């Protein structure tokens, strides 16, 4: 089969790889129909996650058709139409029983990271019964690709960890796909204001259409000042970091109000400064989290009922064998006006 293969920082290739096979009785092999590129994949490509091995097939999102299942798989069979979860979970270990699928002792986030992933014609999914979801007839595949990762990530790591409540003032730093997912799902809780901060005017315009009450372009270095002006110098109740840079996390520290929550979503490849000299007395909570995907079934229902429409995040379409071009587009999001790209295996 063909796949996108990582060969170290800045090096990737669309090349021939062996088609995956069943290794454990709990595995399934899935033929990819549609997949996408995540901001985390860009972090991998930059070398921010050095534990990713040379030769790894990248990607952890997608929908497909079950090609083969192991003898212990009971919930799926050949020919089933499925969503692939970005998180693999056995459902039996101590962490899974706590709902912390991201820390499964025989899984977690491993697809496209510690094992071969979804930017390929086929992918092996461990613990298939807990790591796949059935797609009903007539469902929109492209919308459901967003359920693999970005919707549960934005919701769990940003909105739930940030404890967004009715009447809150929320700031989301980063208007990429995950930041947009946090914007969409934070509206479940009717915050009074949602301030979205980014350096890309196109993404800020999209955020406005998706429900942001205020947008701030931070390129001039005055974002903190503008947020404090909007909040009468009180700061925000919830600051959601959806970029993964020191400057954006420290912006959260600067704008958070007393009793507030800083919810980190971004993948950080470098250290940041914790400004306890100004935060120690402010009664704030800082949370980190890797998505557990425990909310995927609920989010699936909201997408099916069109209460939220994540398909609107899709800006570009490519064939799977155009994945190198797709990376160029996604990696130059401001120039290309890109949010989420869809790669179709035809």
Secondary structure by P-SEA (a helix, b strand, c coil): cbbbbbccccccccccccccccccccbbbbbcccccccaaaaaaaaccccccccbbbbbccccccccccccccccccccccccccccccccccccccccccccccccccccccccccccccbbbbccccccbbbbccccccccccccccaaaaaacccccccccccccbbbbccccaaaaaaaaaaacccccbbbbbcccaaaaaaaaaacccccccccccaaaaaaaaaaccccccbbbbccccaaaaaaaaacccccbbbbbcccccbbbbcccccccccbbbbbbbcccccaaaaaaaaaaaccccccccccccccccaaaaaaaaaaacccccccbbbbbcc
